Structures are given as C-alpha cells and as structure tokens.
Amino acid sequence: MDGWESGALAHAAADPFRAAPPLPWLHGTADAPWYAADDVRRPVRGFTSRPSVTAGETLDLRVTVEPPRPFTVTVHRVGHYAGHGAATVAESPPLAGTAQPPPLVADRAVSCHHWWLSWRLPVPAHWPPGAYVAVLATAGGDRAHVPFTVRDPAPTDLLLVLPDLSWDAHNLYPEDGRTGAALHRAWDEDGRLLGEEDAAVTVCADRPYAGTGLPPDIGHAYDVIRWAERQGYDLGCAHASDLHAGRVDPARHRGLVFPGPAPYWSAPLRHAAEAARDAGTSLVFLGAGALLRQVATAPSPAGPDRLLTCRRSRASGRSAARWRDAAPEQQLLGIQYAGRVPAPAPLVVRNARHWLWEGTGAAEGEELPGLVAGAADRYHPRTALPAHTERVLLAHSPYRDAKGARRHQETSLYRAPSGALVFAAGTSAWAPALDRAGHTDARIQRATANLLDHICKPA
C-alpha cells in the first residue's frame, strides 16, 4: 500500500495533469479496441465504495483479477486538454492482483461489499474538482474502468450533478446471463433479459459497473464537462447522492446542471432541487425523462445510501412507482416524460426570437436534424405547472413512437418567483450536441452558452 501511494503521488507531483492520448471512451465509444474484460471471466473488475470524495480524502478500490496476476492503475481527469478529453494525473507501480470472492446475491440484489481492499489512493489537495476515471490494466491487455468524482465545497458558478442513483439503478453487473439485476432488467434462468416487473426491487451500489466498468449514459456528463471547460465556465462536480445526503450546498452555486438521463430520484434529492430553485439557484436539465421513478436509499455494510430500492406502484404492486402519480415531475421541470424515441427526429425551433436562440441563426420552425432522440419530454396540459413569472416553450418537435403514433417533444424554460431559471431540454440528444464527435451542433452549443451566461451573470 505505501508503495502505491508514494509512487503514484510522486509521479503525479512530478508531471501533473499531462494530456492523455486520445481515448475512445471519452468521445462516446462504448468499447475501445483494446478492451477485453468482461463479467463472466472477470479478468479485471473493480469499484469504490466512496465514489465521490473531496481533495485530501482517500479513495479505496476493491479489485478482482482472475487468474491472480499483477495489474496497474492509471488515473485520468476528464476535461478539455488540447482536444484530448482527459489528463493523466497518476500512475501506479505494478500491484498484486487477487481473485475476490463471488458476488453475494439476495433477492436479486448483487453486492461485492465483502471484497478485500486492493489499493488506497490519497486524493491530493491540488487535484481540481471533476470527473475522474481509474483504468485498471493487466499485462495481458485486459482493462476495466472505475469512475469517481472529486468534489470541492468551495462555491462555483455551476455545479454538475452526476446521476449516480440512476447509474446504480441501471447497473446489470455481473452481465453474465444469470446473476446480474437492475431495477429495470434482470436475467431469467435461460439467460433471457426480463422486464421491469421481474427485475430487482433493491440493488446495491457496492459492485463494479457492467461491461466496460463505466456507467450507462456517462458519456452525457463527459460531453458537458469537455464543452463547459473549453468555454471557460466555473464548473464544480458532485453526485446526485451528495445532493440527496446534504453533502453539497446548492446555495453556493448559481446553477445546478443535470447532464443527461436521470430517471431515478429519491425524495430528499427532489426536495433539495426544489429548495434550491425556491432559494434562487437555477436548474438545467440537459436530458429527458428526469424524475420518472421514485427510489429510496438505505445503508449497506460499506456505508450509507448504498442500497437503492424502487418503490412499487400501489395499482399493480409490481411496476415501479412513478413520481407523477404523487407529485408530477412537470411541477419541477415544466414538462415531463413523453416516451421513447425509436428513431432520431429533428428538433423544431419555436419562439426563435427568445434570447436563448440569440446568435444561433435558428429561424422559427427550423429543423435541427437528429436532435430529438433517445427519449422525449413534453408539456402535459392536464398537469399543474410550477409557480412561475415567465414561461416559454422553445421547441415543438413531431416524431413517431414505436407503434407509429404521432407524438411531439418540447423544450421548456421558466423563471420561478425566486428569480431562478429552470431549463428542460426535453431530449436525450442535447448534451451529445455539445461535444460528441459526429453529434455536435453549433446552434445547440450557442443556445446552451446563452442559457448558462444568463445564469452565471451577477444579479
């Protein structure tokens, strides 16, 4: 342990934040060509039971290597580094890899909290807040990732809130065709994926993420981080679970930015967001389908809030309970979930004279190709709106659902009585349009800059 700490930190101090070579997973590619790890053989897998830390704290990783053999760790910070998308901040000497015990399973909940500590990283005081990734590598070429966040209690203009509750809810580890289970999917005894009604009711965050080791949809956060840093925004970083537990104070920020899909919200998380809005902190939702499902947290042997339970609908007893059945998400977002979008459709500009579209060149009714994708939100006229002094819909975009029925997407902006702005993109394609190769759109980039500039400017 001492060798790892002194060696890695000495290297980082000698050559801090040097640009990493281009890494495919930082630009929307799910699997890099060299990636070989999987959840069946488990050649190398890992996780941390404290995925959000402050500078000066320690990060404990639990890693399994099968068969046992040495492995190394390289730590990267995601950001704008001369177009590389990341900087290498630490590298370990060879570490002894061991085969950890099999995961524990109880009522479909999978936990690896009993894995032994593999190595400990003291997070240096000079590391800036942001999203980091530890890459685990064996000499044979097997690799896996362990994401974590360094947060800073200091005020920033914007705080990026990473949706770890939704990441854990969707984690199918181990993706072995029999054991892994998420809140929306699970395997049956024949290796087929079952739907939500047969999925886990409770999942545990004490396990690696399936596949590459990166959470599903984490690319949306990386898109926002790279673009925002390139634009020079004062950006902090935290997890939704930090907001849920009160570890971050929204009042220290002008705006909270939710970068992508985040359907699973706890009551404390929602209350924190509503209180922030009502106290004057703006909210920016750059995805679709937020606040769709209700979840509650509980402690695991590894720490607080590590178990995530999805409340079940009183009507069916099996389907996951929706927020809109008790407190519709539109009362916070201004719009709410409309459904999946099976094929990308254009985002159709509405109210083009509004300041959000200023300088974009977008005209009334102009179609921005492919920007309604993944999922869509819209205004539901039979559902109450939040209290507001101003409100505008900035896109109204038709598309066809999986059954061919005509639907539409909308983008919303309102000003709360506190003066806070609440923006909801209403599509899963907004964040990738900021900085993902093959998806960028200069009009969305300028519109987002207009929005954040309004939020960040002094009152």
N, C-alpha and C positions, 0 to 999 in steps of 0.2 A: 504493500500500500504506500509506504513512504517513497519508494522508487517511482511509482506512478506520479504521485503528487509533485515531487521535486522535479522530475524530468519533464513532465508536461508543462508545468508552470514556468520553469526556466526557459524552455523553448519559446513559450508564448511571450515571455517578457523580452526575450532577445529579438523576436521578429513578430510583433503583434499585428494582427489584422492584415496579413498579407493576402492579396487577392488569390482566391482559389481558381483552379482551371474551370472552364465551363462544365457545369454539372447538369445532365439532362433532367433530373428530378426537380431542379429549381425552375424549370421552364415548362412545366405541365406534362412531362413524360412520366408515365406511371413506373416504367421499369427501364433502368439503364441497361446497356448491352452486357455489362459485366455482372449484373445481379444474378445470383444463383441460389440464395437462401429461400427456404420455404417452411411451412408449418407442419409438414409431415416428417421430414428428416431432421429438422431443427439444427442445421449445421451451425448457425449462429443466430440467436434471437435475444432481445433484451428490453428492459423497461426501467423506468424510475418511478418510485412511489411518491416522489415530490416533484411533479413536472414543472412547477412554477416556483422559482426561488429568487431571492434578492442577492445582489452582489455582496460577497462576504460570507454567504451561507455555503453549505456543502451539498453536492448532488451525488446521491448514492444510486449506482446502477447494478442491476441484477441480470446476469447474462448466462445463457446456456450455450455450450459448444459441444456438438456431437458429431463424431467422437471427440473426446477431450484433446485439445491442441492449443497452442498459443494463438492469441488474437491481439489486434491493436485497435485503438480508438483515435479517430481524428474528429475534432470538433469544429464546426463551421457556424458562423453567424450569417443569417440570411439578410440581404440588403443590396444597396446599389454600390457595387465596387467595380467601376470601369467596365460595366456591362457583364461582369462575370456572375452576378447574382448571389455571391457569397464570399466571405473571407474566412480563411483558416486561422483559428485562434489558439489551438492547442493540438499537440500530437503526443500520443503515449509511447513508451517503450513496449516491447512485447510483454503481454500479460498472460498468466496461466489460465487457460480456459477449462472449465469443468462441465460435466453433464449434470444439469439440475434435475430434481425430481419431476415426474409428470405433473401437469396441472391438476388441481383439485376441482371436482365438479359436484355441485349440489343444486338440484332443481334447475338444471341447465346453466346456472351461474358458474363461470370458469374463473379460477383465481390462481395466481402464481405468487401470492404473498409469502409463501414458505421458501422461496428460492433464497439461497445464500447471497450475501453481499459479494459482488465481484470486484468492484473498484469504487473509489471515492474521489470526487473532484471538488476541491475548494474553489468556488467561483471567485475570481479575482475582483478586487474593488474597481479596477479600471475597465471591466467589461461593460459596455453600454447596454441599456435595456433592449430587448428584442427577441426574435425567434431564433433559436439555435437548433442544430441537428448534430448528434453524435453518430458517426458512421463506424460501425463495428466491422472489422475485416479479418478473415483468416488468411493464412499463407496460400491456401488453395484457391483463393478467389471468391469465397462466399462472403456476402456482405448483407448487412441489415442496418436499419436506422432507428435511432431513439430521439424523438423530438423533445425539446424542453424550452422553457421561456425564462428569461431573466427580466424581472420587473424592477421598477425603481419608484420609491414613494414620492419622489420629487414631482412637482407639478409639470405638466406638459400641455401644449395646446390640445392635442388629440391623444386619446387612449384607444389603441386597437384591442378589442376584446375577442380573443380566440375561443371558438365554440367547443371547448373540451367536453362539456356534458353531451353534446350531440356526437362528437367523435367517439366517446366511450359507448354511447347507446348503439352506434352502428358497427362497432368492432366485432368481427366474427372470429377472432382468434380463439383456438387454433383452426385455421381454414383447412381442416383435414377430412372433410366429408362426413364427420360423425360427431365431433365433440363441440366445436365452436358454436356459440349462440349470441345473438344480439337481441335488442328489443324489437326488431322488425323482421328478423330472419333466424332460422335455426335449421340444422340438418336432421333428416329422419334416419332410420336405421339402414335405409337403402342408399344413403348418400345424396338424397334429393333435398333441395332447399325448400323449407316450408315458409309460409307467410306469417304475418303478424299475429294471427290468432293462436298459432302454435309456437311462437317464439318465446324467449326468456321473459320472465316478469322482472327479474333483477339481474343486473350484470355488475361485474367488478372491474374497476379501473386498474387493478394490480395484475397486469398482464401486458405482453407486447401487443402492438397493433398488427393485424393480419397482413399478409402479403409482404410488401417492402419494409414494413415497420413504420410507415408514415400513415397518419390518419386519413380516412376518406375526406376528400374536398379540402385538404390543407393547402392545395395549390391556390385557392382563392385568397387565403391570407398572404401567401408569398407574393401574389400579383400586386396586392395593395401595398405591401411593405416596400417592394422594389420601386414601384412608381412613386410612392409618397416620399421616400428618401431621395430619389432623383429630383423631385420637385422642391426639396428642402423643408418639408413640414416637420415641425417639432412633434415627434411621434413616440409615445410610450407603448408598452405592451403588457398585457395581463391575460388571464384566463377567465372564462365565464364563472368558473368555480371560485375564483378570487372575489369577483363581484358578489356572488352568492354568499360567501362566508364573511364578507365585510373586510377583506384584506386590502382592498383599494378604496379610495375615497373619490367618487365621481366629481365632487365639488372642486377638486384640484385640477380639473380639466375643462376646457371649453366644449369639448365634444367627445362622445364615445362612438367608435366606429366598429360595426359588426360586419366582418368582411365577406361572409358567404353563407351557405346553408346552415341554419341553426334551428332545427325544428323542436328540439327538446329543451324545455325551460322549467326550472323549479320556481316555486312561489317566491322564495327570497330573491332570486335573480330578477324576476319580473318586478317585484316591489322596489328593488334597487334601481332598475332602469326608470320606472315611473317616478320615483322620488328624485332622481337626477334631473329628469325633464322638468318636473314641477319646481325645482330649485334653480332652473336656468341653464342646465347643461344640455346641449343639443345631442341628438341621437341620429346616427347614419346607418341605415341597413342596406348593404350592397348586394344582398341576395334575395331569395324568395322563400316563403314557407316558414318564416320565423314564428315562434310561439305556437307551433302546431300541436305539440304533445305536452302533457303535464308529467313531470317526474319529481321524485323526492329522493333525497340522499340519506345515507346512514354510514356510520364508521365501519371500517374493516380492521383486522388486526394490524394493518400497516398504517392506519391513520384515519382522520375524519373525512367524511364525504367521499369515501372511495367506493361505496356501493350505491348503485343508481337503480331505482325502482320506478317502473312506469305504471302510473295509476290506470286502472281498468274502467271502462265505461259502465255506468250503472245499468244502461239499457241492455247491453249484450253480456257483460261480465267477462268478455274475452278481448274485445277490441280495446286498443289504447285510448284512454280518455283524452278528449280534445279540449284545449283551452277555451274554444269558442262556446262550448256547452255551459261554461260557468262565467267566463269573462272574455268575450271575443277579442282576438288579437287586434282587430281593427281599432279598438279603443286605445291602443298604444301606437300602432303603426300607421293608422289612417287608411289602410287597405288590409286585405287578408288573403290567405291561400285560396287559389282558384283550381289548381290541379297541375298534373304533369304536362309537359310539352313534348310530344313524341318526336317532332322534327323541328329544327330551328325555323323561326319565322322572323320577319322584320319587326323592329320596334318603330312604331309610327309616332312621330313627334306631334305633341299637342301644346297649345299655348306657347308658340315659338318666340313670342316677344317677351316672355318672362326672363328675368335676369339669369336663371340657371342656363338657358340656351345662348346667352350673350357670347358673341365671338366664336361660336361653333360653326356658323354658316348654315345651320339647320333651318329649314323652312317649315311652315305649317303643313302637316300631312306628309312630310318627307319620311321615307322608309330607310331605316338603318339596318342593313341586311344581317340576319343571323343573331340579333341581339335579344330575341325572346327565345330562350332555350332552357332545358332542364326542368324548371318549374316556373309558374307564374302566379302573381297575386293580382287582385283587382278590388275595386270598391264594391261593397255589398250594400245596396241602398236600404235594405231592411234591418241593418245592424247599426247601432248607435255609433256616432263619430266621437273622437275625443274632443274635449274643450279646445277651442282654437280662436285666434283673432284673424288669421288668414289661412286660406287653404286653396290649393290648386292641383289639378291633375296634369302631368307633364308628358304623358304618353297614353295612347289608347290604341292597342295593337291586336287585330284579329288573328286567331290561329285555330287549327283543328285539333281536337283531342284524339285519344287513341281509338275512339269509336267513330271518328269523322264528324262529330258535332262541332258547330261553330262556337268558339269561346273568345274571350278577349283578355288582354293583360293591361294593367295600368301602373303608372309611376306616380307617386304621391309626395307632396310636400305640404306641411302645415306648420304654423307658428303657434306654440302653446301660449296661454296667458302669461307665463313666466318670461316670455321672450325667446325660449328655446326653439330651435328648428328641429323638426322630425322629418327625415327623408327616408322613403322606402322605394328602392329601385323597382321592385316587383318582378324581377327576372334573375335567374341564376347566371346569366351571361354578362352582367355588368362588370364585376371585378376582373374577369379574364380580359375584358376590353381595355383595361388599363395597362397591362404589361405582360401579356402572354403571347408568345410567338404564334403568328397566324390568326390571332383573335383581336389584336389591338384596333381601336377606333379613335381617331383624333377628336371626334366630336364628343364622345363619352369622356375622354381624358379632360377636355376643356370644361365640360359641364361639371365634372367632379371637382375640378380645381375651383370653379366659380362657387360651388357649394361650400367647400372647405375654407375658402378665403372669406366667405361671409361669416362662417362660424368662428374663425380664428381672429378676425379683426377686433381690435379693442372696442368696448362698448362706448 
